[in-house]
Amino acid sequence: MFIKKDLRKIDEILNDPADSRERMLLPKRASELRGSVKVLCKESNTKKLANLKVLNLYENDLSSLKGIGLLANCPLEDLNLGSNKLSSLPVEFGTLSTLRNLWLEDNLFDSFPVSLCSITGLEVRPSACLFACLFACCVVSHLLLRSRLTMSCLHLPPPIPIHANMHTHTHT
């Protein structure tokens, strides 16, 4: 698979007055991101990311998304977090209300990220590991799930709404 990316350093992209930053293609930048999104998600960058619709953070060895809630003020629609080292998503992830497409394949999830249930109309492309967590936890709300799995026997049931009196269980 060919991954497009901007060859400039993240700081150059953020400080380029000619760049609208609607699309930030930042795959394979582990040395710049150092395991987290801190370099992007800080108060001083809020105005610089005001037009952000597409963010590609594929294969960056990300293990933390702490601070990603600052992107809630952006019109972010597509977020690729595939091939990282994420085992969970922070609660603040649920504030990304404009998010429509999320790639989570090839991460280390051990339970279903319940914060995804707060985002209406979201399509998630999870890994087999996340599918296993999903079905084990019985947690699906407002999600249309699709996967790149090519197993002909895999048929997904329709999403199950979570009712206020239903308890969320995590897989252990």
N, CA, C and O of each residue as an XYZ file, in Angstrom:
688
protein
N       0.836     -1.173      0.000
C       0.000      0.000      0.000
C       0.885      1.242      0.000
O       1.831      1.340      0.782
N       0.581      2.165     -0.859
C       1.347      3.403     -0.962
C       0.741      4.440     -0.029
O      -0.452      4.737     -0.099
N       1.566      4.980      0.835
C       1.116      5.986      1.795
C       1.680      7.341      1.384
O       2.897      7.525      1.347
N       0.797      8.291      1.073
C       1.238      9.642      0.747
C       1.619     10.364      2.021
O       1.022     10.148      3.075
N       2.613     11.218      1.916
C       2.966     12.016      3.085
C       3.600     13.327      2.673
O       4.191     13.446      1.600
N       3.467     14.293      3.537
C       4.089     15.593      3.375
C       5.525     15.440      3.861
O       5.746     14.961      4.973
N       6.487     15.831      3.067
C       7.888     15.621      3.414
C       8.456     16.678      4.356
O       9.574     16.532      4.850
N       7.693     17.742      4.607
C       8.160     18.782      5.531
C       8.070     18.296      6.976
O       7.299     17.386      7.285
N       8.849     18.897      7.845
C       8.758     18.622      9.274
C       7.421     19.170      9.784
O       6.866     20.107      9.209
N       6.917     18.581     10.856
C       5.624     18.989     11.406
C       5.623     20.473     11.759
O       4.648     21.172     11.484
N       6.688     20.952     12.357
C       6.772     22.368     12.723
C       6.691     23.266     11.485
O       6.070     24.328     11.533
N       7.309     22.852     10.389
C       7.246     23.623      9.137
C       5.817     23.687      8.615
O       5.355     24.737      8.167
N       5.119     22.550      8.676
C       3.732     22.497      8.203
C       2.854     23.429      9.041
O       2.055     24.196      8.505
N       3.015     23.349     10.351
C       2.188     24.157     11.256
C       2.441     25.657     11.119
O       1.554     26.464     11.399
N       3.643     26.033     10.691
C       3.993     27.454     10.599
C       4.020     28.007      9.180
O       4.475     29.130      8.962
N       3.536     27.231      8.213
C       3.490     27.673      6.826
C       2.204     28.474      6.605
O       1.119     27.893      6.609
N       2.299     29.794      6.413
C       1.095     30.618      6.248
C       0.331     30.312      4.950
O      -0.851     30.639      4.843
N       0.979     29.703      3.984
C       0.323     29.376      2.718
C      -0.425     28.040      2.780
O      -1.189     27.714      1.871
N      -0.211     27.278      3.835
C      -0.821     25.953      3.973
C      -2.114     26.076      4.783
O      -2.090     26.559      5.916
N      -3.235     25.646      4.214
C      -4.520     25.714      4.926
C      -4.647     24.596      5.960
O      -5.505     24.659      6.840
N      -3.812     23.595      5.860
C      -3.788     22.440      6.758
C      -5.142     21.733      6.842
O      -5.561     21.310      7.920
N      -5.821     21.609      5.706
C      -7.050     20.818      5.653
C      -6.705     19.331      5.706
O      -7.452     18.526      6.263
N      -5.567     18.982      5.117
C      -5.090     17.594      5.101
C      -3.659     17.572      5.634
O      -2.768     18.231      5.098
N      -3.463     16.805      6.692
C      -2.112     16.626      7.221
C      -1.772     15.145      7.100
O      -2.311     14.302      7.817
N      -0.872     14.856      6.182
C      -0.470     13.481      5.903
C       0.869     13.238      6.583
O       1.926     13.578      6.050
N       0.806     12.643      7.774
C       1.981     12.508      8.628
C       2.307     11.057      8.983
O       2.626     10.774     10.137
N       2.235     10.134      8.029
C       2.581      8.756      8.378
C       4.088      8.593      8.556
O       4.881      9.365      8.017
N       4.457      7.588      9.310
C       5.858      7.191      9.479
C       6.746      8.335      9.963
O       7.783      8.625      9.366
N       6.327      8.981     11.052
C       7.085     10.081     11.663
C       7.324      9.821     13.144
O       7.221     10.726     13.971
N       7.641      8.587     13.461
C       7.833      8.197     14.858
C       8.877      9.067     15.551
O       8.729      9.390     16.730
N       9.924      9.448     14.833
C      10.988     10.252     15.459
C      10.494     11.658     15.823
O      10.980     12.252     16.785
N       9.544     12.188     15.070
C       9.002     13.520     15.372
C       7.913     13.471     16.445
O       7.843     14.347     17.307
N       7.077     12.453     16.389
C       5.934     12.373     17.308
C       6.299     11.735     18.650
O       5.640     12.005     19.654
N       7.305     10.920     18.685
C       7.804     10.287     19.918
C       6.714      9.645     20.776
O       6.661      9.848     21.989
N       5.848      8.867     20.127
C       4.865      8.065     20.856
C       3.578      8.759     21.242
O       2.687      8.115     21.795
N       3.443     10.054     20.971
C       2.211     10.752     21.347
C       1.873     11.843     20.334
O       2.627     12.085     19.391
N       0.743     12.489     20.540
C       0.296     13.559     19.640
C       0.528     14.943     20.252
O      -0.053     15.933     19.805
N       1.378     15.003     21.272
C       1.630     16.279     21.973
C       2.103     17.391     21.036
O       1.705     18.544     21.195
N       2.942     17.055     20.071
C       3.482     18.077     19.172
C       2.371     18.732     18.344
O       2.493     19.894     17.957
N       1.295     17.998     18.071
C       0.167     18.548     17.317
C      -0.895     19.154     18.232
O      -1.388     20.256     17.991
N      -1.231     18.424     19.272
C      -2.367     18.770     20.123
C      -1.940     19.599     21.321
O      -1.864     19.111     22.449
N      -1.668     20.851     21.048
C      -1.388     21.795     22.121
C      -2.124     23.094     21.811
O      -2.401     23.403     20.652
N      -2.430     23.834     22.840
C      -3.232     25.056     22.712
C      -2.700     26.005     21.632
O      -3.485     26.604     20.898
N      -1.389     26.146     21.532
C      -0.805     27.083     20.566
C      -1.077     26.688     19.115
O      -0.906     27.509     18.214
N      -1.496     25.448     18.878
C      -1.776     24.998     17.511
C      -3.260     25.015     17.161
O      -3.623     24.725     16.021
N      -4.113     25.344     18.106
C      -5.557     25.291     17.884
C      -5.980     26.091     16.654
O      -6.711     25.570     15.811
N      -5.543     27.331     16.533
C      -5.914     28.160     15.379
C      -5.280     27.643     14.098
O      -5.881     27.742     13.028
N      -4.081     27.096     14.191
C      -3.378     26.591     13.013
C      -4.076     25.359     12.431
O      -3.929     25.064     11.245
N      -4.827     24.647     13.255
C      -5.501     23.427     12.816
C      -7.006     23.637     12.611
O      -7.763     22.670     12.531
N      -7.428     24.881     12.528
C      -8.856     25.214     12.437
C      -9.549     24.641     11.207
O     -10.770     24.486     11.217
N      -8.806     24.321     10.145
C      -9.398     23.793      8.913
C      -9.173     22.298      8.736
O      -9.565     21.738      7.712
N      -8.560     21.647      9.697
C      -8.142     20.255      9.557
C      -9.319     19.296      9.372
O     -10.183     19.176     10.240
N      -9.334     18.611      8.213
C     -10.378     17.631      7.907
C      -9.825     16.215      7.845
O     -10.528     15.260      8.175
N      -8.573     16.071      7.424
C      -7.955     14.748      7.261
C      -6.621     14.735      7.994
O      -5.766     15.591      7.771
N      -6.457     13.747      8.876
C      -5.205     13.590      9.604
C      -4.764     12.140      9.511
O      -5.462     11.236      9.968
N      -3.597     11.929      8.914
C      -3.047     10.585      8.761
C      -1.845     10.445      9.687
O      -0.810     11.080      9.482
N      -1.998      9.606     10.707
C      -0.926      9.340     11.667
C      -0.541      7.865     11.637
O      -0.166      7.287     12.657
N      -0.638      7.272     10.464
C      -0.343      5.862     10.257
C       1.120      5.536     10.577
O       2.033      6.266     10.192
N       1.316      4.444     11.275
C       2.633      3.868     11.559
C       3.606      4.868     12.186
O       4.653      5.182     11.619
N       3.234      5.356     13.363
C       4.056      6.324     14.083
C       4.459      5.862     15.483
O       4.980      6.657     16.266
N       4.230      4.611     15.803
C       4.540      4.086     17.141
C       3.819      4.857     18.236
O       4.332      4.973     19.349
N       2.643      5.383     17.939
C       1.868      6.118     18.940
C       1.344      5.161     20.000
O       0.737      4.139     19.676
N       1.577      5.489     21.257
C       1.038      4.695     22.360
C       0.066      5.525     23.200
O      -0.626      4.985     24.063
N       0.013      6.821     22.954
C      -0.873      7.709     23.713
C      -1.502      8.754     22.793
O      -0.850      9.298     21.902
N      -2.769      9.012     23.031
C      -3.477     10.086     22.306
C      -3.923     11.169     23.274
O      -4.850     11.928     22.989
N      -3.258     11.234     24.416
C      -3.595     12.251     25.409
C      -3.493     13.640     24.766
O      -2.485     13.977     24.145
N      -4.539     14.426     24.927
C      -4.584     15.767     24.354
C      -5.323     15.840     23.034
O      -5.525     16.932     22.503
N      -5.736     14.693     22.487
C      -6.397     14.688     21.178
C      -7.733     15.431     21.212
O      -8.251     15.821     20.166
N      -8.285     15.625     22.387
C      -9.533     16.375     22.524
C      -9.430     17.801     22.013
O     -10.450     18.410     21.691
N      -8.219     18.350     21.930
C      -8.055     19.707     21.382
C      -8.454     19.770     19.910
O      -8.718     20.852     19.385
N      -8.500     18.621     19.242
C      -8.913     18.603     17.839
C     -10.436     18.640     17.699
O     -10.951     18.643     16.581
N     -11.155     18.667     18.813
C     -12.621     18.735     18.777
C     -13.110     20.029     18.142
O     -14.244     20.094     17.668
N     -12.271     21.055     18.127
C     -12.651     22.329     17.518
C     -12.375     22.359     16.020
O     -12.686     23.347     15.355
N     -11.802     21.302     15.487
C     -11.513     21.202     14.051
C     -12.653     20.459     13.360
O     -13.379     19.703     14.005
N     -12.814     20.667     12.056
C     -13.830     19.910     11.322
C     -13.290     18.532     10.881
O     -13.560     18.085      9.766
N     -12.535     17.877     11.756
C     -11.868     16.614     11.446
C     -12.876     15.529     11.073
O     -13.772     15.208     11.854
N     -12.723     14.968      9.877
C     -13.624     13.927      9.379
C     -12.930     12.575      9.253
O     -13.539     11.542      9.532
N     -11.672     12.566      8.838
C     -10.936     11.317      8.600
C      -9.683     11.285      9.461
O      -8.882     12.219      9.443
N      -9.520     10.195     10.221
C      -8.361     10.035     11.076
C      -7.813      8.627     10.933
O      -8.504      7.650     11.221
N      -6.568      8.526     10.488
C      -5.923      7.229     10.327
C      -4.925      7.033     11.458
O      -3.905      7.719     11.528
N      -5.230      6.091     12.341
C      -4.360      5.742     13.462
C      -3.853      4.306     13.319
O      -3.409      3.702     14.295
N      -3.919      3.768     12.114
C      -3.512      2.391     11.882
C      -2.025      2.160     12.115
O      -1.212      3.074     11.976
N      -1.685      0.931     12.469
C      -0.297      0.490     12.655
C       0.466      1.330     13.663
O       1.568      1.803     13.388
N      -0.134      1.509     14.833
C       0.521      2.185     15.937
C       0.583      1.220     17.118
O       0.448      0.011     16.933
N       0.781      1.728     18.305
C       0.879      0.888     19.504
C      -0.180      1.270     20.528
O       0.064      1.249     21.734
N      -1.357      1.619     20.027
C      -2.441      2.053     20.894
C      -3.133      0.849     21.532
O      -3.493     -0.104     20.842
N      -3.315      0.897     22.842
C      -4.053     -0.162     23.534
C      -5.382      0.373     24.066
O      -6.230     -0.398     24.514
N      -5.560      1.682     24.016
C      -6.808      2.312     24.462
C      -6.930      3.686     23.822
O      -5.974      4.216     23.256
N      -8.110      4.241     23.925
C      -8.361      5.618     23.483
C      -8.821      6.406     24.700
O      -9.611      5.901     25.497
N      -8.339      7.639     24.858
C      -8.767      8.429     26.016
C     -10.240      8.819     25.892
O     -10.791      8.856     24.791
N     -10.859      9.104     27.013
C     -12.264      9.517     27.047
C     -12.476     10.730     26.159
O     -13.508     10.835     25.497
N     -11.513     11.655     26.131
C     -11.633     12.876     25.336
C     -11.766     12.592     23.843
O     -12.173     13.474     23.087
N     -11.433     11.390     23.406
C     -11.577     11.017     21.998
C     -13.038     11.144     21.571
O     -13.327     11.467     20.419
N     -13.943     10.892     22.488
C     -15.372     10.981     22.207
C     -15.860     12.383     21.883
O     -16.997     12.543     21.440
N     -15.034     13.406     22.091
C     -15.428     14.787     21.777
C     -15.197     15.134     20.304
O     -15.565     16.225     19.868
N     -14.600     14.232     19.540
C     -14.338     14.486     18.113
C     -15.622     14.234     17.317
O     -15.692     13.292     16.528
N     -16.608     15.056     17.522
C     -17.964     14.839     17.008
C     -18.096     14.913     15.493
O     -19.068     14.392     14.946
N     -17.153     15.543     14.795
C     -17.243     15.634     13.333
C     -16.562     14.451     12.646
O     -16.627     14.326     11.423
N     -15.919     13.593     13.411
C     -15.191     12.452     12.856
C     -16.164     11.476     12.191
O     -17.168     11.092     12.791
N     -15.868     11.081     10.961
C     -16.724     10.158     10.219
C     -16.018      8.859      9.858
O     -16.667      7.819      9.745
N     -14.703      8.897      9.677
C     -13.935      7.713      9.280
C     -12.716      7.580     10.173
O     -11.937      8.519     10.331
N     -12.564      6.403     10.753
C     -11.468      6.148     11.681
C     -10.830      4.807     11.359
O     -11.508      3.783     11.288
N      -9.531      4.827     11.168
C      -8.770      3.610     10.907
C      -7.996      3.255     12.176
O      -7.214      4.061     12.682
N      -8.221      2.047     12.682
C      -7.568      1.591     13.907
C      -6.864      0.244     13.735
O      -6.418     -0.348     14.718
N      -6.761     -0.237     12.516
C      -6.175     -1.563     12.321
C      -4.722     -1.621     12.786
O      -4.011     -0.616     12.788
N      -4.306     -2.807     13.174
C      -2.925     -3.077     13.596
C      -2.487     -2.235     14.784
O      -1.441     -1.587     14.746
N      -3.287     -2.249     15.832
C      -2.948     -1.644     17.110
C      -3.028     -2.731     18.173
O      -3.158     -3.907     17.833
N      -2.955     -2.376     19.427
C      -2.860     -3.346     20.515
C      -4.043     -3.301     21.479
O      -3.864     -3.529     22.675
N      -5.234     -3.016     20.989
C      -6.394     -2.879     21.859
C      -6.701     -4.190     22.583
O      -6.694     -5.265     21.983
N      -6.972     -4.074     23.898
C      -7.361     -5.246     24.669
C      -8.801     -5.131     25.165
O      -9.330     -6.058     25.778
N      -9.420     -4.000     24.897
C     -10.840     -3.813     25.178
C     -11.396     -2.808     24.179
O     -10.655     -2.031     23.576
N     -12.702     -2.838     24.018
C     -13.327     -1.933     23.060
C     -13.284     -0.507     23.596
O     -13.678     -0.273     24.739
N     -12.811      0.462     22.789
C     -12.746      1.865     23.228
C     -14.153      2.473     23.299
O     -14.700      2.909     22.286
N     -14.717      2.496     24.480
C     -16.084      2.962     24.691
C     -16.257      4.412     24.267
O     -17.371      4.821     23.938
N     -15.190      5.197     24.265
C     -15.298      6.605     23.856
C     -15.791      6.741     22.415
O     -16.299      7.798     22.041
N     -15.653      5.695     21.603
C     -16.153      5.733     20.223
C     -17.675      5.813     20.184
O     -18.247      6.309     19.213
N     -18.321      5.334     21.217
C     -19.786      5.308     21.251
C     -20.395      6.700     21.326
O     -21.594      6.858     21.097
N     -19.599      7.704     21.641
C     -20.095      9.084     21.743
C     -20.167      9.782     20.391
O     -20.740     10.866     20.288
N     -19.596      9.178     19.357
C     -19.492      9.842     18.055
C     -20.530      9.255     17.108
O     -20.381      8.126     16.641
N     -21.563     10.007     16.829
C     -22.644      9.560     15.955
C     -22.188      9.557     14.497
O     -21.539     10.500     14.045
N     -22.528      8.500     13.765
C     -22.237      8.421     12.339
C     -20.817      8.016     12.008
O     -20.389      8.171     10.864
N     -20.088      7.512     12.955
C     -18.685      7.134     12.758
C     -18.566      5.763     12.106
O     -19.274      4.830     12.483
N     -17.677      5.641     11.136
C     -17.325      4.359     10.544
C     -15.922      4.013     10.997
O     -14.985      4.790     10.815
N     -15.787      2.833     11.591
C     -14.503      2.402     12.133
C     -13.986      1.235     11.317
O     -14.725      0.302     11.003
N     -12.726      1.297     10.981
C     -12.067      0.191     10.308
C     -11.081     -0.418     11.302
O      -9.903     -0.064     11.332
N     -11.593     -1.345     12.114
C     -10.764     -1.917     13.172
C     -10.000     -3.149     12.718
O     -10.195     -3.643     11.608
N      -9.151     -3.624     13.571
C      -8.399     -4.848     13.325
C      -9.203     -6.032     13.852
O     -10.238     -5.857     14.494
N      -8.718     -7.232     13.575
C      -9.363     -8.430     14.097
C      -9.362     -8.416     15.619
O     -10.316     -8.884     16.241
N      -8.308     -7.887     16.227
C      -8.206     -7.800     17.683
C      -9.330     -6.929     18.245
O      -9.950     -7.278     19.249
N      -9.584     -5.811     17.600
C     -10.637     -4.913     18.075
C     -12.014     -5.531     17.852
O     -12.917     -5.334     18.664
N     -12.183     -6.273     16.765
C     -13.438     -6.988     16.545
C     -13.687     -7.968     17.681
O     -14.805     -8.063     18.188
N     -12.659     -8.691     18.081
C     -12.803     -9.654     19.174
C     -13.217     -8.943     20.453
O     -14.092     -9.420     21.175
N     -12.592     -7.802     20.738
C     -12.961     -7.022     21.926
C     -14.393     -6.536     21.827
O     -15.138     -6.562     22.807
N     -14.774     -6.092     20.638
C     -16.115     -5.572     20.419
C     -17.169     -6.617     20.737
O     -18.115     -6.347     21.477
N     -17.011     -7.797     20.185
C     -18.013     -8.831     20.408
C     -17.957     -9.356     21.828
O     -18.994     -9.715     22.387
N     -16.785     -9.412     22.423
C     -16.664     -9.864     23.811
C     -17.325     -8.870     24.752
O     -17.928     -9.266     25.749
N     -17.217     -7.596     24.448
C     -17.780     -6.559     25.322
C     -19.258     -6.296     25.053
O     -19.962     -5.768     25.915
N     -19.732     -6.663     23.860
C     -21.123     -6.373     23.470
C     -21.408     -4.880     23.529
O     -22.460     -4.465     24.014
N     -20.481     -4.077     23.041
C     -20.648     -2.632     23.078
C     -20.641     -2.099     21.654
O     -19.585     -2.043     21.025
N     -21.800     -1.706     21.133
C     -21.888     -1.075     19.820
C     -22.949      0.009     19.907
O     -24.071     -0.262     20.336
N     -22.618      1.235     19.507
C     -23.613      2.289     19.509
C     -23.310      3.279     18.402
O     -22.224      3.859     18.370
N     -24.235      3.476     17.513
C     -24.103      4.464     16.441
C     -22.869      4.215     15.572
O     -22.302      5.158     15.020
N     -22.454      2.962     15.447
C     -21.256      2.679     14.658
C     -21.620      1.776     13.494
O     -22.374      0.817     13.662
N     -21.102      2.067     12.345
C     -21.189      1.161     11.220
C     -19.794      0.599     11.060
O     -18.881      1.313     10.644
N     -19.616     -0.675     11.387
C     -18.283     -1.257     11.402
C     -17.963     -1.922     10.076
O     -18.780     -2.642      9.502
N     -16.767     -1.664      9.613
C     -16.250     -2.322      8.423
C     -14.810     -2.697      8.705
O     -14.143     -2.066      9.525
N     -14.344     -3.700      8.038
C     -12.963     -4.114      8.250
C     -12.340     -4.453      6.912
O     -13.038     -4.733      5.937
N     -11.036     -4.425      6.878
C     -10.310     -4.838      5.690
C     -10.091     -6.342      5.681
O      -9.413     -6.862      4.795
N     -10.657     -7.049      6.656
C     -10.521     -8.490      6.700
C     -11.160     -9.090      5.449
O     -12.202     -8.621      4.990
N     -10.552    -10.095      4.920
C     -11.079    -10.716      3.712
C     -11.627    -12.103      4.008
O     -11.608    -12.975      3.139
N     -12.103    -12.312      5.194
C     -12.667    -13.603      5.566
C     -14.086    -13.669      5.040
O     -14.928    -12.855      5.419
N     -14.357    -14.620      4.179
C     -15.681    -14.704      3.578
C     -16.752    -15.084      4.586
O     -17.936    -14.845      4.350
N     -16.356    -15.668      5.697
C     -17.342    -16.093      6.699
C     -17.696    -14.976      7.670
O     -18.566    -15.166      8.520
N     -17.047    -13.813      7.573
C     -17.297    -12.730      8.521
C     -18.514    -11.923      8.083
O     -18.477    -11.233      7.064
N     -19.580    -12.014      8.851
C     -20.796    -11.237      8.596
C     -21.120    -10.484      9.869
O     -21.282    -11.083     10.932
N     -21.214     -9.183      9.761
C     -21.477     -8.369     10.944
C     -22.964     -8.147     11.129
O     -23.678     -7.853     10.169
N     -23.433     -8.287     12.356
C     -24.833     -7.968     12.620
C     -25.016     -6.463     12.603
O     -24.034     -5.724     12.673
N     -26.255     -5.991     12.511
C     -26.473     -4.537     12.563
C     -26.069     -4.002     13.931
O     -26.077     -4.745     14.912
N     -25.715     -2.721     14.007
C     -25.337     -2.129     15.295
C     -26.429     -2.298     16.340
O     -27.619     -2.245     16.030
N     -26.011     -2.499     17.568
C     -26.928     -2.667     18.690
C     -26.910     -1.379     19.499
O     -25.853     -0.995     19.999
N     -28.044     -0.699     19.647
C     -28.041      0.547     20.426
C     -27.837      0.245     21.903
O     -28.326     -0.759     22.423
N     -27.111      1.124     22.563
C     -26.907      0.994     23.995
C     -27.989      1.798     24.692
O     -28.174      2.980     24.402
N     -28.692      1.173     25.597
C     -29.738      1.852     26.353
C     -29.162      2.350     27.660
O     -28.159      1.825     28.143
N     -29.779      3.342     28.224
C     -29.281      3.955     29.453
C     -29.123      2.959     30.588
O     -28.249      3.135     31.437
N     -29.947      1.914     30.626
C     -29.868      0.960     31.723
C     -28.944     -0.221     31.419
O     -28.805     -1.120     32.249
N     -28.319     -0.232     30.256
C     -27.410     -1.307     29.898
C     -26.017     -0.989     30.436
O     -25.551      0.142     30.295
N     -25.361     -1.938     31.035
C     -24.029     -1.737     31.590
C     -22.984     -2.132     30.562
O     -23.181     -3.068     29.788
N     -21.869     -1.408     30.562
C     -20.746     -1.705     29.677
C     -19.809     -2.655     30.400
O     -19.441     -2.424     31.552
N     -19.430     -3.711     29.725
C     -18.491     -4.670     30.278
C     -17.202     -4.613     29.480
O     -17.234     -4.453     28.260
N     -16.086     -4.740     30.143
C     -14.808     -4.778     29.443
C     -14.257     -6.178     29.492
O     -14.431     -6.899     30.474
N     -13.603     -6.548     28.444
C     -13.006     -7.881     28.318
C     -11.728     -7.922     29.125
O     -10.881     -7.040     28.989
N     -11.577     -8.929     29.961
C     -10.340     -9.061     30.740
C      -9.673    -10.361     30.443
O      -8.617    -10.655     31.003
